[in-house]
């Protein structure tokens, strides 16, 4: 896999992973169905999806070449980007469809 394909794969995975907690009523995507799922559970799933996406990116970076060490600034910016990518799901769940 070349570098540009790996970048696009991580970006697509990040968009899907950032929106999954909002479009799914199951706990951790496979658990029992809870209607309505609490907000704190969605935030926990969002953090877990971010960690998995960062892991995928790190794995692809190591596979392409040498993995570079990142400081806290990188992870803070990546977390903000991940939250921004989840905005369509947030709008669909809480603003468009209402709270109930």
Biopython code that builds the backbone (N, CA, C, O; Angstrom):
import numpy as np
from Bio.PDB.StructureBuilder import StructureBuilder

atoms = [
    (1, "UNK", "N", (0.845, -1.166, 0.000)),
    (1, "UNK", "CA", (0.000, 0.000, 0.000)),
    (1, "UNK", "C", (0.895, 1.234, 0.000)),
    (1, "UNK", "O", (1.833, 1.342, 0.790)),
    (2, "UNK", "N", (0.585, 2.159, -0.899)),
    (2, "UNK", "CA", (1.393, 3.372, -0.948)),
    (2, "UNK", "C", (0.904, 4.388, 0.075)),
    (2, "UNK", "O", (-0.113, 4.183, 0.738)),
    (3, "UNK", "N", (1.630, 5.468, 0.189)),
    (3, "UNK", "CA", (1.377, 6.450, 1.245)),
    (3, "UNK", "C", (0.027, 7.150, 1.086)),
    (3, "UNK", "O", (-0.689, 7.333, 2.071)),
    (4, "UNK", "N", (-0.326, 7.539, -0.122)),
    (4, "UNK", "CA", (-1.593, 8.255, -0.302)),
    (4, "UNK", "C", (-2.791, 7.346, -0.026)),
    (4, "UNK", "O", (-3.795, 7.805, 0.520)),
    (5, "UNK", "N", (-2.704, 6.082, -0.389)),
    (5, "UNK", "CA", (-3.802, 5.152, -0.093)),
    (5, "UNK", "C", (-3.943, 4.957, 1.415)),
    (5, "UNK", "O", (-5.060, 4.847, 1.920)),
    (6, "UNK", "N", (-2.832, 4.914, 2.132)),
    (6, "UNK", "CA", (-2.878, 4.759, 3.585)),
    (6, "UNK", "C", (-3.508, 5.983, 4.242)),
    (6, "UNK", "O", (-4.272, 5.847, 5.198)),
    (7, "UNK", "N", (-3.194, 7.172, 3.741)),
    (7, "UNK", "CA", (-3.779, 8.393, 4.287)),
    (7, "UNK", "C", (-5.283, 8.394, 4.070)),
    (7, "UNK", "O", (-6.040, 8.711, 4.987)),
    (8, "UNK", "N", (-5.728, 8.041, 2.859)),
    (8, "UNK", "CA", (-7.159, 8.011, 2.582)),
    (8, "UNK", "C", (-7.867, 6.938, 3.402)),
    (8, "UNK", "O", (-9.001, 7.139, 3.838)),
    (9, "UNK", "N", (-7.214, 5.815, 3.613)),
    (9, "UNK", "CA", (-7.808, 4.755, 4.426)),
    (9, "UNK", "C", (-8.018, 5.218, 5.860)),
    (9, "UNK", "O", (-9.064, 4.951, 6.453)),
    (10, "UNK", "N", (-7.038, 5.907, 6.418)),
    (10, "UNK", "CA", (-7.167, 6.407, 7.794)),
    (10, "UNK", "C", (-8.239, 7.487, 7.874)),
    (10, "UNK", "O", (-9.002, 7.522, 8.839)),
    (11, "UNK", "N", (-8.313, 8.364, 6.885)),
    (11, "UNK", "CA", (-9.329, 9.410, 6.898)),
    (11, "UNK", "C", (-10.744, 8.841, 6.791)),
    (11, "UNK", "O", (-11.645, 9.278, 7.507)),
    (12, "UNK", "N", (-10.939, 7.881, 5.910)),
    (12, "UNK", "CA", (-12.262, 7.254, 5.781)),
    (12, "UNK", "C", (-12.614, 6.500, 7.057)),
    (12, "UNK", "O", (-13.748, 6.573, 7.531)),
    (13, "UNK", "N", (-11.646, 5.778, 7.611)),
    (13, "UNK", "CA", (-11.895, 5.064, 8.869)),
    (13, "UNK", "C", (-12.223, 6.033, 9.993)),
    (13, "UNK", "O", (-13.064, 5.730, 10.839)),
    (14, "UNK", "N", (-11.578, 7.189, 10.019)),
    (14, "UNK", "CA", (-11.845, 8.185, 11.062)),
    (14, "UNK", "C", (-13.245, 8.771, 10.925)),
    (14, "UNK", "O", (-13.929, 8.965, 11.930)),
    (15, "UNK", "N", (-13.680, 9.056, 9.706)),
    (15, "UNK", "CA", (-15.026, 9.603, 9.502)),
    (15, "UNK", "C", (-16.079, 8.587, 9.929)),
    (15, "UNK", "O", (-17.042, 8.942, 10.608)),
    (16, "UNK", "N", (-15.906, 7.344, 9.541)),
    (16, "UNK", "CA", (-16.866, 6.302, 9.914)),
    (16, "UNK", "C", (-16.845, 6.081, 11.424)),
    (16, "UNK", "O", (-17.902, 6.019, 12.053)),
    (17, "UNK", "N", (-15.669, 5.964, 12.004)),
    (17, "UNK", "CA", (-15.550, 5.683, 13.444)),
    (17, "UNK", "C", (-16.068, 6.843, 14.291)),
    (17, "UNK", "O", (-16.635, 6.613, 15.360)),
    (18, "UNK", "N", (-15.886, 8.077, 13.840)),
    (18, "UNK", "CA", (-16.339, 9.224, 14.617)),
    (18, "UNK", "C", (-17.860, 9.342, 14.622)),
    (18, "UNK", "O", (-18.427, 9.930, 15.543)),
    (19, "UNK", "N", (-18.525, 8.794, 13.612)),
    (19, "UNK", "CA", (-19.976, 8.887, 13.535)),
    (19, "UNK", "C", (-20.700, 7.645, 14.039)),
    (19, "UNK", "O", (-21.901, 7.713, 14.299)),
    (20, "UNK", "N", (-20.023, 6.526, 14.185)),
    (20, "UNK", "CA", (-20.678, 5.291, 14.631)),
    (20, "UNK", "C", (-21.375, 5.399, 15.986)),
    (20, "UNK", "O", (-22.483, 4.878, 16.114)),
    (21, "UNK", "N", (-20.807, 6.033, 16.992)),
    (21, "UNK", "CA", (-21.518, 6.100, 18.276)),
    (21, "UNK", "C", (-22.864, 6.814, 18.201)),
    (21, "UNK", "O", (-23.746, 6.549, 19.017)),
    (22, "UNK", "N", (-23.035, 7.708, 17.241)),
    (22, "UNK", "CA", (-24.273, 8.464, 17.135)),
    (22, "UNK", "C", (-25.346, 7.741, 16.325)),
    (22, "UNK", "O", (-26.536, 7.973, 16.539)),
    (23, "UNK", "N", (-24.949, 6.874, 15.406)),
    (23, "UNK", "CA", (-25.901, 6.176, 14.556)),
    (23, "UNK", "C", (-26.245, 4.780, 15.059)),
    (23, "UNK", "O", (-27.006, 4.064, 14.409)),
    (24, "UNK", "N", (-25.706, 4.388, 16.191)),
    (24, "UNK", "CA", (-25.866, 3.026, 16.674)),
    (24, "UNK", "C", (-26.400, 3.055, 18.103)),
    (24, "UNK", "O", (-25.939, 3.859, 18.913)),
    (25, "UNK", "N", (-27.354, 2.200, 18.422)),
    (25, "UNK", "CA", (-27.911, 2.117, 19.769)),
    (25, "UNK", "C", (-27.347, 0.946, 20.566)),
    (25, "UNK", "O", (-27.727, 0.757, 21.722)),
    (26, "UNK", "N", (-26.464, 0.168, 19.987)),
    (26, "UNK", "CA", (-25.866, -0.964, 20.700)),
    (26, "UNK", "C", (-24.640, -0.509, 21.482)),
    (26, "UNK", "O", (-23.950, 0.425, 21.074)),
    (27, "UNK", "N", (-24.374, -1.162, 22.595)),
    (27, "UNK", "CA", (-23.208, -0.826, 23.404)),
    (27, "UNK", "C", (-21.964, -1.387, 22.733)),
    (27, "UNK", "O", (-21.884, -2.587, 22.468)),
    (28, "UNK", "N", (-21.015, -0.540, 22.463)),
    (28, "UNK", "CA", (-19.755, -0.891, 21.784)),
    (28, "UNK", "C", (-19.993, -1.632, 20.470)),
    (28, "UNK", "O", (-19.218, -2.518, 20.108)),
    (29, "UNK", "N", (-21.040, -1.282, 19.768)),
    (29, "UNK", "CA", (-21.408, -1.781, 18.440)),
    (29, "UNK", "C", (-21.892, -3.224, 18.416)),
    (29, "UNK", "O", (-22.510, -3.622, 17.429)),
    (30, "UNK", "N", (-21.651, -4.023, 19.435)),
    (30, "UNK", "CA", (-22.052, -5.433, 19.416)),
    (30, "UNK", "C", (-22.836, -5.851, 20.652)),
    (30, "UNK", "O", (-23.399, -6.945, 20.677)),
    (31, "UNK", "N", (-22.886, -5.022, 21.658)),
    (31, "UNK", "CA", (-23.542, -5.373, 22.911)),
    (31, "UNK", "C", (-25.050, -5.285, 22.809)),
    (31, "UNK", "O", (-25.600, -5.141, 21.716)),
    (32, "UNK", "N", (-25.716, -5.371, 23.943)),
    (32, "UNK", "CA", (-27.174, -5.305, 23.934)),
    (32, "UNK", "C", (-27.677, -3.930, 23.508)),
    (32, "UNK", "O", (-27.017, -2.911, 23.714)),
    (33, "UNK", "N", (-28.837, -3.934, 22.922)),
    (33, "UNK", "CA", (-29.437, -2.683, 22.443)),
    (33, "UNK", "C", (-30.018, -1.904, 23.612)),
    (33, "UNK", "O", (-30.766, -2.452, 24.421)),
    (34, "UNK", "N", (-29.668, -0.612, 23.699)),
    (34, "UNK", "CA", (-30.184, 0.272, 24.750)),
    (34, "UNK", "C", (-30.811, 1.489, 24.098)),
    (34, "UNK", "O", (-30.147, 2.221, 23.364)),
    (35, "UNK", "N", (-32.065, 1.700, 24.363)),
    (35, "UNK", "CA", (-32.743, 2.862, 23.808)),
    (35, "UNK", "C", (-33.284, 3.669, 24.960)),
    (35, "UNK", "O", (-34.041, 3.094, 25.742)),
    (36, "UNK", "N", (-32.992, 4.897, 25.149)),
    (36, "UNK", "CA", (-31.886, 5.603, 24.497)),
    (36, "UNK", "C", (-30.563, 5.321, 25.198)),
    (36, "UNK", "O", (-30.519, 5.101, 26.409)),
    (37, "UNK", "N", (-29.504, 5.332, 24.431)),
    (37, "UNK", "CA", (-28.176, 5.123, 24.983)),
    (37, "UNK", "C", (-27.718, 6.415, 25.654)),
    (37, "UNK", "O", (-27.857, 7.488, 25.066)),
    (38, "UNK", "N", (-27.174, 6.340, 26.877)),
    (38, "UNK", "CA", (-26.764, 7.566, 27.575)),
    (38, "UNK", "C", (-25.633, 8.308, 26.848)),
    (38, "UNK", "O", (-24.835, 7.708, 26.128)),
    (39, "UNK", "N", (-25.592, 9.606, 27.057)),
    (39, "UNK", "CA", (-24.575, 10.445, 26.417)),
    (39, "UNK", "C", (-23.177, 10.039, 26.862)),
    (39, "UNK", "O", (-22.255, 10.015, 26.047)),
    (40, "UNK", "N", (-23.005, 9.719, 28.145)),
    (40, "UNK", "CA", (-21.669, 9.359, 28.625)),
    (40, "UNK", "C", (-21.185, 8.083, 27.933)),
    (40, "UNK", "O", (-19.984, 7.920, 27.715)),
    (41, "UNK", "N", (-22.099, 7.182, 27.589)),
    (41, "UNK", "CA", (-21.696, 5.959, 26.898)),
    (41, "UNK", "C", (-21.248, 6.283, 25.479)),
    (41, "UNK", "O", (-20.289, 5.692, 24.984)),
    (42, "UNK", "N", (-21.930, 7.213, 24.822)),
    (42, "UNK", "CA", (-21.518, 7.635, 23.472)),
    (42, "UNK", "C", (-20.133, 8.292, 23.504)),
    (42, "UNK", "O", (-19.323, 8.077, 22.603)),
    (43, "UNK", "N", (-19.865, 9.087, 24.537)),
    (43, "UNK", "CA", (-18.544, 9.711, 24.657)),
    (43, "UNK", "C", (-17.453, 8.665, 24.892)),
    (43, "UNK", "O", (-16.353, 8.776, 24.352)),
    (44, "UNK", "N", (-17.764, 7.650, 25.699)),
    (44, "UNK", "CA", (-16.809, 6.569, 25.919)),
    (44, "UNK", "C", (-16.523, 5.831, 24.614)),
    (44, "UNK", "O", (-15.370, 5.520, 24.316)),
    (45, "UNK", "N", (-17.563, 5.552, 23.841)),
    (45, "UNK", "CA", (-17.374, 4.904, 22.538)),
    (45, "UNK", "C", (-16.563, 5.792, 21.599)),
    (45, "UNK", "O", (-15.731, 5.295, 20.838)),
    (46, "UNK", "N", (-16.801, 7.102, 21.648)),
    (46, "UNK", "CA", (-16.055, 8.027, 20.796)),
    (46, "UNK", "C", (-14.565, 8.003, 21.129)),
    (46, "UNK", "O", (-13.727, 8.018, 20.228)),
    (47, "UNK", "N", (-14.236, 7.967, 22.412)),
    (47, "UNK", "CA", (-12.831, 7.886, 22.833)),
    (47, "UNK", "C", (-12.222, 6.565, 22.379)),
    (47, "UNK", "O", (-11.093, 6.539, 21.890)),
    (48, "UNK", "N", (-12.958, 5.471, 22.536)),
    (48, "UNK", "CA", (-12.459, 4.162, 22.106)),
    (48, "UNK", "C", (-12.230, 4.132, 20.600)),
    (48, "UNK", "O", (-11.219, 3.602, 20.139)),
    (49, "UNK", "N", (-13.150, 4.690, 19.833)),
    (49, "UNK", "CA", (-12.981, 4.733, 18.375)),
    (49, "UNK", "C", (-11.788, 5.597, 17.975)),
    (49, "UNK", "O", (-11.083, 5.285, 17.015)),
    (50, "UNK", "N", (-11.566, 6.679, 18.711)),
    (50, "UNK", "CA", (-10.406, 7.530, 18.417)),
    (50, "UNK", "C", (-9.114, 6.766, 18.668)),
    (50, "UNK", "O", (-8.183, 6.842, 17.867)),
    (51, "UNK", "N", (-9.051, 6.035, 19.765)),
    (51, "UNK", "CA", (-7.843, 5.250, 20.069)),
    (51, "UNK", "C", (-7.607, 4.189, 18.999)),
    (51, "UNK", "O", (-6.473, 3.976, 18.570)),
    (52, "UNK", "N", (-8.677, 3.526, 18.568)),
    (52, "UNK", "CA", (-8.526, 2.511, 17.517)),
    (52, "UNK", "C", (-8.088, 3.134, 16.190)),
    (52, "UNK", "O", (-7.284, 2.548, 15.466)),
    (53, "UNK", "N", (-8.608, 4.304, 15.875)),
    (53, "UNK", "CA", (-8.216, 4.978, 14.635)),
    (53, "UNK", "C", (-6.763, 5.439, 14.703)),
    (53, "UNK", "O", (-6.024, 5.313, 13.727)),
    (54, "UNK", "N", (-6.350, 5.974, 15.857)),
    (54, "UNK", "CA", (-4.943, 6.359, 16.024)),
    (54, "UNK", "C", (-4.044, 5.134, 15.901)),
    (54, "UNK", "O", (-2.960, 5.215, 15.323)),
    (55, "UNK", "N", (-4.481, 4.014, 16.436)),
    (55, "UNK", "CA", (-3.715, 2.769, 16.321)),
    (55, "UNK", "C", (-3.586, 2.316, 14.874)),
    (55, "UNK", "O", (-2.516, 1.878, 14.451)),
    (56, "UNK", "N", (-4.675, 2.419, 14.112)),
    (56, "UNK", "CA", (-4.621, 2.069, 12.687)),
    (56, "UNK", "C", (-3.635, 2.965, 11.952)),
    (56, "UNK", "O", (-2.838, 2.484, 11.145)),
    (57, "UNK", "N", (-3.683, 4.253, 12.223)),
    (57, "UNK", "CA", (-2.749, 5.176, 11.575)),
    (57, "UNK", "C", (-1.300, 4.883, 11.938)),
    (57, "UNK", "O", (-0.414, 4.937, 11.085)),
    (58, "UNK", "N", (-1.068, 4.576, 13.200)),
    (58, "UNK", "CA", (0.288, 4.254, 13.650)),
    (58, "UNK", "C", (0.794, 2.966, 12.997)),
    (58, "UNK", "O", (1.955, 2.873, 12.597)),
    (59, "UNK", "N", (-0.097, 1.978, 12.898)),
    (59, "UNK", "CA", (0.280, 0.709, 12.272)),
    (59, "UNK", "C", (0.616, 0.904, 10.791)),
    (59, "UNK", "O", (1.599, 0.356, 10.294)),
    (60, "UNK", "N", (-0.207, 1.689, 10.089)),
    (60, "UNK", "CA", (0.067, 1.931, 8.673)),
    (60, "UNK", "C", (1.339, 2.749, 8.481)),
    (60, "UNK", "O", (2.081, 2.529, 7.523)),
    (61, "UNK", "N", (1.594, 3.688, 9.383)),
    (61, "UNK", "CA", (2.825, 4.475, 9.299)),
    (61, "UNK", "C", (4.048, 3.588, 9.509)),
    (61, "UNK", "O", (5.052, 3.742, 8.814)),
    (62, "UNK", "N", (3.971, 2.673, 10.451)),
    (62, "UNK", "CA", (5.092, 1.762, 10.696)),
    (62, "UNK", "C", (5.296, 0.818, 9.518)),
    (62, "UNK", "O", (6.426, 0.443, 9.204)),
    (63, "UNK", "N", (4.201, 0.436, 8.868)),
    (63, "UNK", "CA", (4.305, -0.491, 7.731)),
    (63, "UNK", "C", (4.908, 0.192, 6.505)),
    (63, "UNK", "O", (5.638, -0.431, 5.735)),
    (64, "UNK", "N", (4.596, 1.482, 6.331)),
    (64, "UNK", "CA", (5.112, 2.210, 5.170)),
    (64, "UNK", "C", (6.590, 2.539, 5.341)),
    (64, "UNK", "O", (7.369, 2.461, 4.392)),
    (65, "UNK", "N", (6.958, 2.901, 6.542)),
    (65, "UNK", "CA", (8.350, 3.297, 6.781)),
    (65, "UNK", "C", (8.593, 3.415, 8.259)),
    (65, "UNK", "O", (7.963, 2.726, 9.062)),
    (66, "UNK", "N", (9.499, 4.279, 8.615)),
    (66, "UNK", "CA", (9.838, 4.463, 10.013)),
    (66, "UNK", "C", (8.763, 5.279, 10.719)),
    (66, "UNK", "O", (8.336, 6.321, 10.222)),
    (67, "UNK", "N", (8.334, 4.801, 11.870)),
    (67, "UNK", "CA", (7.310, 5.502, 12.649)),
    (67, "UNK", "C", (7.964, 6.647, 13.415)),
    (67, "UNK", "O", (8.986, 6.459, 14.075)),
    (68, "UNK", "N", (7.366, 7.836, 13.322)),
    (68, "UNK", "CA", (7.887, 9.014, 14.004)),
    (68, "UNK", "C", (7.195, 9.177, 15.346)),
    (68, "UNK", "O", (5.984, 8.988, 15.452)),
    (69, "UNK", "N", (7.946, 9.522, 16.349)),
    (69, "UNK", "CA", (7.373, 9.787, 17.671)),
    (69, "UNK", "C", (6.622, 11.111, 17.618)),
    (69, "UNK", "O", (7.077, 12.075, 17.003)),
    (70, "UNK", "N", (5.464, 11.142, 18.274)),
    (70, "UNK", "CA", (4.635, 12.334, 18.287)),
    (70, "UNK", "C", (4.532, 12.862, 19.711)),
    (70, "UNK", "O", (4.532, 12.099, 20.677)),
    (71, "UNK", "N", (4.446, 14.163, 19.819)),
    (71, "UNK", "CA", (4.264, 14.796, 21.119)),
    (71, "UNK", "C", (2.787, 14.959, 21.443)),
    (71, "UNK", "O", (1.924, 14.547, 20.668)),
    (72, "UNK", "N", (2.507, 15.549, 22.570)),
    (72, "UNK", "CA", (1.126, 15.716, 22.996)),
    (72, "UNK", "C", (0.358, 16.632, 22.060)),
    (72, "UNK", "O", (-0.861, 16.511, 21.936)),
    (73, "UNK", "N", (1.063, 17.556, 21.392)),
    (73, "UNK", "CA", (0.404, 18.479, 20.486)),
    (73, "UNK", "C", (-0.273, 17.741, 19.336)),
    (73, "UNK", "O", (-1.385, 18.087, 18.937)),
    (74, "UNK", "N", (0.406, 16.720, 18.805)),
    (74, "UNK", "CA", (-0.163, 15.924, 17.716)),
    (74, "UNK", "C", (-1.439, 15.241, 18.157)),
    (74, "UNK", "O", (-2.438, 15.268, 17.438)),
    (75, "UNK", "N", (-1.419, 14.629, 19.332)),
    (75, "UNK", "CA", (-2.597, 13.903, 19.806)),
    (75, "UNK", "C", (-3.738, 14.849, 20.166)),
    (75, "UNK", "O", (-4.904, 14.491, 19.994)),
    (76, "UNK", "N", (-3.433, 16.040, 20.658)),
    (76, "UNK", "CA", (-4.477, 17.025, 20.944)),
    (76, "UNK", "C", (-5.141, 17.492, 19.644)),
    (76, "UNK", "O", (-6.366, 17.582, 19.568)),
    (77, "UNK", "N", (-4.338, 17.784, 18.633)),
    (77, "UNK", "CA", (-4.896, 18.217, 17.349)),
    (77, "UNK", "C", (-5.672, 17.085, 16.678)),
    (77, "UNK", "O", (-6.723, 17.323, 16.082)),
    (78, "UNK", "N", (-5.161, 15.856, 16.770)),
    (78, "UNK", "CA", (-5.859, 14.715, 16.174)),
    (78, "UNK", "C", (-7.183, 14.438, 16.887)),
    (78, "UNK", "O", (-8.166, 14.079, 16.239)),
    (79, "UNK", "N", (-7.221, 14.599, 18.193)),
    (79, "UNK", "CA", (-8.472, 14.410, 18.936)),
    (79, "UNK", "C", (-9.490, 15.469, 18.537)),
    (79, "UNK", "O", (-10.671, 15.162, 18.373)),
    (80, "UNK", "N", (-9.048, 16.704, 18.381)),
    (80, "UNK", "CA", (-9.965, 17.765, 17.932)),
    (80, "UNK", "C", (-10.481, 17.487, 16.525)),
    (80, "UNK", "O", (-11.659, 17.710, 16.246)),
    (81, "UNK", "N", (-9.630, 17.011, 15.649)),
    (81, "UNK", "CA", (-10.063, 16.657, 14.299)),
    (81, "UNK", "C", (-11.058, 15.505, 14.341)),
    (81, "UNK", "O", (-12.041, 15.511, 13.600)),
    (82, "UNK", "N", (-10.816, 14.520, 15.196)),
    (82, "UNK", "CA", (-11.716, 13.374, 15.299)),
    (82, "UNK", "C", (-13.091, 13.819, 15.798)),
    (82, "UNK", "O", (-14.111, 13.353, 15.292)),
    (83, "UNK", "N", (-13.126, 14.705, 16.774)),
    (83, "UNK", "CA", (-14.403, 15.220, 17.275)),
    (83, "UNK", "C", (-15.116, 16.014, 16.190)),
    (83, "UNK", "O", (-16.338, 15.926, 16.063)),
    (84, "UNK", "N", (-14.372, 16.786, 15.409)),
    (84, "UNK", "CA", (-14.965, 17.548, 14.313)),
    (84, "UNK", "C", (-15.539, 16.625, 13.244)),
    (84, "UNK", "O", (-16.591, 16.918, 12.675)),
    (85, "UNK", "N", (-14.865, 15.520, 12.966)),
    (85, "UNK", "CA", (-15.370, 14.575, 11.976)),
    (85, "UNK", "C", (-16.670, 13.914, 12.434)),
    (85, "UNK", "O", (-17.458, 13.464, 11.602)),
    (86, "UNK", "N", (-16.901, 13.852, 13.730)),
    (86, "UNK", "CA", (-18.129, 13.270, 14.265)),
    (86, "UNK", "C", (-19.293, 14.246, 14.335)),
    (86, "UNK", "O", (-20.367, 13.880, 14.813)),
    (87, "UNK", "N", (-19.111, 15.467, 13.875)),
    (87, "UNK", "CA", (-20.163, 16.472, 13.960)),
    (87, "UNK", "C", (-21.438, 16.102, 13.194)),
    (87, "UNK", "O", (-22.527, 16.358, 13.708)),
    (88, "UNK", "N", (-21.362, 15.513, 11.989)),
    (88, "UNK", "CA", (-22.615, 15.135, 11.313)),
    (88, "UNK", "C", (-23.457, 14.150, 12.124)),
    (88, "UNK", "O", (-24.681, 14.282, 12.164)),
    (89, "UNK", "N", (-22.842, 13.189, 12.756)),
    (89, "UNK", "CA", (-23.587, 12.249, 13.592)),
    (89, "UNK", "C", (-24.190, 12.926, 14.808)),
    (89, "UNK", "O", (-25.311, 12.610, 15.208)),
    (90, "UNK", "N", (-23.456, 13.852, 15.395)),
    (90, "UNK", "CA", (-23.968, 14.606, 16.540)),
    (90, "UNK", "C", (-25.193, 15.425, 16.137)),
    (90, "UNK", "O", (-26.188, 15.447, 16.861)),
    (91, "UNK", "N", (-25.127, 16.088, 15.004)),
    (91, "UNK", "CA", (-26.261, 16.868, 14.523)),
    (91, "UNK", "C", (-27.451, 15.960, 14.270)),
    (91, "UNK", "O", (-28.574, 16.291, 14.649)),
    (92, "UNK", "N", (-27.223, 14.834, 13.642)),
    (92, "UNK", "CA", (-28.322, 13.913, 13.348)),
    (92, "UNK", "C", (-28.967, 13.396, 14.623)),
    (92, "UNK", "O", (-30.192, 13.297, 14.700)),
    (93, "UNK", "N", (-28.164, 13.066, 15.620)),
    (93, "UNK", "CA", (-28.692, 12.480, 16.856)),
    (93, "UNK", "C", (-29.360, 13.505, 17.758)),
    (93, "UNK", "O", (-30.462, 13.264, 18.249)),
    (94, "UNK", "N", (-28.717, 14.643, 17.985)),
    (94, "UNK", "CA", (-29.185, 15.545, 19.024)),
    (94, "UNK", "C", (-29.857, 16.813, 18.512)),
    (94, "UNK", "O", (-30.680, 17.383, 19.228)),
    (95, "UNK", "N", (-29.545, 17.278, 17.314)),
    (95, "UNK", "CA", (-30.128, 18.525, 16.848)),
    (95, "UNK", "C", (-31.274, 18.304, 15.870)),
    (95, "UNK", "O", (-32.297, 18.981, 15.966)),
    (96, "UNK", "N", (-31.130, 17.392, 14.950)),
    (96, "UNK", "CA", (-32.152, 17.160, 13.945)),
    (96, "UNK", "C", (-33.299, 16.324, 14.483)),
    (96, "UNK", "O", (-34.463, 16.661, 14.267)),
    (97, "UNK", "N", (-32.994, 15.256, 15.168)),
    (97, "UNK", "CA", (-34.019, 14.327, 15.617)),
    (97, "UNK", "C", (-34.577, 14.646, 16.996)),
    (97, "UNK", "O", (-35.542, 14.013, 17.426)),
    (98, "UNK", "N", (-34.008, 15.591, 17.684)),
    (98, "UNK", "CA", (-34.497, 15.938, 19.021)),
    (98, "UNK", "C", (-33.823, 15.097, 20.083)),
    (98, "UNK", "O", (-32.966, 14.268, 19.776)),
    (99, "UNK", "N", (-34.203, 15.306, 21.321)),
    (99, "UNK", "CA", (-33.561, 14.623, 22.436)),
    (99, "UNK", "C", (-34.176, 13.273, 22.738)),
    (99, "UNK", "O", (-33.508, 12.451, 23.366)),
    (100, "UNK", "N", (-35.366, 12.996, 22.347)),
    (100, "UNK", "CA", (-36.037, 11.769, 22.747)),
    (100, "UNK", "C", (-36.050, 10.690, 21.771)),
    (100, "UNK", "O", (-36.600, 9.621, 22.039)),
]
sb = StructureBuilder()
sb.init_structure("model")
sb.init_model(0)
sb.init_chain("A")
sb.init_seg("    ")
for serial, (resi, resn, name, xyz) in enumerate(atoms, 1):
    if name == "N":
        sb.init_residue(resn, " ", resi, " ")
    sb.init_atom(name, np.array(xyz, "f"), 0.0, 1.0, " ", f" {name:<3s}", serial, name[0])
structure = sb.get_structure()
